Amino acid sequence: MKNELIIKDLFVNIDGKEIIKGVNLEVKEGEIVALMGPNGSGKSTLANIIMGNPKYQVTSGKILYKDKNILDLKVDERAKLGLFLSFQYPTEVSGVSLTNFLRTAYNSLNENKISLLDFKKLLEEKMTLLKIDKSFMTRYLNEGFSGGEKKRAEILQLAILNPKFAILDETDSGADVDSLKVIANGINSLKNKEKSFLLITHYNRILRYIKPDRVYVMVNGKIVDEGGAKLADEVEEKGYKKYLQ
C-alpha cells in the first residue's frame, strides 16, 4: 500500500461560501511536491482539509491516502495513518515543555511506548541534526520562540514523529536565511523513497534549497498550472500576474 495522496474534484465550503473549487492534486510516494500561490488562494485551507479540520465542509470529491478515502476519518485517525501537518503559525503552549509535548505525541502514535531516557537520547540526536540548542528541551512549546525557532521546532517534530506523508505549510515564513538552510537540510535528510512531502509556499525561497519533483500553482481555490521544478523559477521571476488576469 503506497504512501501517496490523491485529491479528486474536491469542492469545499465554509460558512456557505465555496473556497475550494474542483481541485485535483497528486503526491506520489517518495515525492516532494510544491503547492504555490498568492495569499488567500486556498493553500493553507487545503492543508487543513487534508488533516480533517472540522470547520470546513467538503461538498464533493475525494481525498485518497493509501488507497483509502480519508474524508470520514478524524484528525487523530489520519495522523495514525501517517499524515502530518506543520502549521503556518505554530501555537504557543505555556507550561508544556518541548520534550514532554514531543514524547506524548510520539507515544500516542506508536504502540511501543518509549521511556523518558530513551526519548531524550532520540531527541538529542535529532536536535544535533537540526542544529537546535539543547536548552530547547526544557523550554515551553514555542513560548518566546523567534519565527525561525518555531519553524525549527516544527521540523524537529517532523523528525521525531517520522510520518510517511508530511504537509509543510509556509515552512519558510518568518525564518531567516540561516534557519531556512537548517530547515531545508532537515527536510532533505528525512526524504526517502517511502516518504512524501507537500510543501506549501508563497515564495520560491525554500525551493532554492529543496528541489521539488513537481509544482502546482493554486489561485482562487483552483489549480491553474502544473509543471516541473522550473515552474517555481518562472513564478518567482514573473509572479502570479498572468494567473490573476
FENPEVEN-V52445 format. One record per residue. N is the residue number from 1. RES is the residue in one letter. SS is DSSP state (H for helix, E for strand, - for the rest). OMEGA is omega in whole degrees, 0 to 359 (* if undefined). Layout:
N	RES	SS	OMEGA
N	RES	SS	OMEGA
This chain:
1	M	-	187
2	K	-	180
3	N	-	180
4	E	-	181
5	L	E	178
6	I	E	176
7	I	E	185
8	K	E	172
9	D	E	185
10	L	E	175
11	F	E	185
12	V	E	176
13	N	E	166
14	I	E	182
15	D	-	177
16	G	-	181
17	K	E	179
18	E	E	183
19	I	E	172
20	I	E	195
21	K	E	175
22	G	E	183
23	V	E	170
24	N	E	184
25	L	E	182
26	E	E	173
27	V	E	183
28	K	-	179
29	E	-	178
30	G	-	182
31	E	-	163
32	I	E	181
33	V	E	179
34	A	E	174
35	L	E	183
36	M	E	178
37	G	-	178
38	P	-	177
39	N	-	178
40	G	-	183
41	S	-	178
42	G	-	183
43	K	H	181
44	S	H	175
45	T	H	180
46	L	H	178
47	A	H	179
48	N	H	180
49	I	H	179
50	I	H	182
51	M	H	173
52	G	-	176
53	N	-	188
54	P	-	183
55	K	-	179
56	Y	-	181
57	Q	E	175
58	V	E	183
59	T	E	174
60	S	E	180
61	G	E	182
62	K	E	166
63	I	E	182
64	L	E	173
65	Y	E	187
66	K	-	177
67	D	-	181
68	K	E	175
69	N	E	189
70	I	H	186
71	L	H	180
72	D	H	182
73	L	-	176
74	K	-	183
75	V	H	183
76	D	H	178
77	E	H	177
78	R	H	178
79	A	H	180
80	K	H	175
81	L	H	179
82	G	-	179
83	L	E	182
84	F	E	177
85	L	E	171
86	S	E	189
87	F	-	176
88	Q	-	180
89	Y	-	182
90	P	-	184
91	T	-	173
92	E	-	179
93	V	E	181
94	S	E	176
95	G	E	179
96	V	E	182
97	S	E	178
98	L	H	180
99	T	H	182
100	N	H	179
101	F	H	183
102	L	H	179
103	R	H	178
104	T	H	179
105	A	H	180
106	Y	H	182
107	N	H	179
108	S	H	183
109	L	H	184
110	N	-	179
111	E	-	179
112	N	-	183
113	K	-	183
114	I	-	179
115	S	-	180
116	L	H	181
117	L	H	180
118	D	H	180
119	F	H	179
120	K	H	176
121	K	H	179
122	L	H	181
123	L	H	179
124	E	H	179
125	E	H	181
126	K	H	178
127	M	H	176
128	T	H	179
129	L	H	184
130	L	-	178
131	K	-	177
132	I	-	182
133	D	-	184
134	K	H	179
135	S	H	179
136	F	H	184
137	M	H	183
138	T	H	180
139	R	-	177
140	Y	E	189
141	L	E	176
142	N	-	183
143	E	-	181
144	G	-	180
145	F	-	171
146	S	-	179
147	G	H	179
148	G	H	179
149	E	H	178
150	K	H	181
151	K	H	176
152	R	H	179
153	A	H	177
154	E	H	179
155	I	H	174
156	L	H	177
157	Q	H	177
158	L	H	181
159	A	H	182
160	I	H	185
161	L	H	172
162	N	-	181
163	P	-	177
164	K	-	181
165	F	E	183
166	A	E	174
167	I	E	184
168	L	E	187
169	D	E	178
170	E	-	181
171	T	-	181
172	D	-	182
173	S	-	177
174	G	-	182
175	A	-	175
176	D	-	186
177	V	H	181
178	D	H	179
179	S	H	180
180	L	H	179
181	K	H	179
182	V	H	179
183	I	H	181
184	A	H	179
185	N	H	178
186	G	H	179
187	I	H	180
188	N	H	180
189	S	H	181
190	L	H	183
191	K	-	171
192	N	-	186
193	K	-	182
194	E	-	183
195	K	-	177
196	S	E	181
197	F	E	168
198	L	E	187
199	L	E	183
200	I	E	183
201	T	E	177
202	H	-	183
203	Y	-	181
204	N	-	189
205	R	-	185
206	I	H	181
207	L	H	171
208	R	H	182
209	Y	-	178
210	I	-	182
211	K	-	180
212	P	-	175
213	D	-	178
214	R	E	180
215	V	E	171
216	Y	E	173
217	V	E	182
218	M	E	178
219	V	E	176
220	N	-	175
221	G	-	181
222	K	E	170
223	I	E	186
224	V	E	179
225	D	E	179
226	E	E	179
227	G	E	179
228	G	-	184
229	A	-	181
230	K	H	179
231	L	H	178
232	A	H	178
233	D	H	178
234	E	H	178
235	V	H	179
236	E	H	183
237	E	H	189
238	K	H	181
239	G	-	184
240	Y	-	187
241	K	H	184
242	K	H	180
243	Y	H	184
244	L	H	182
245	Q	-	*
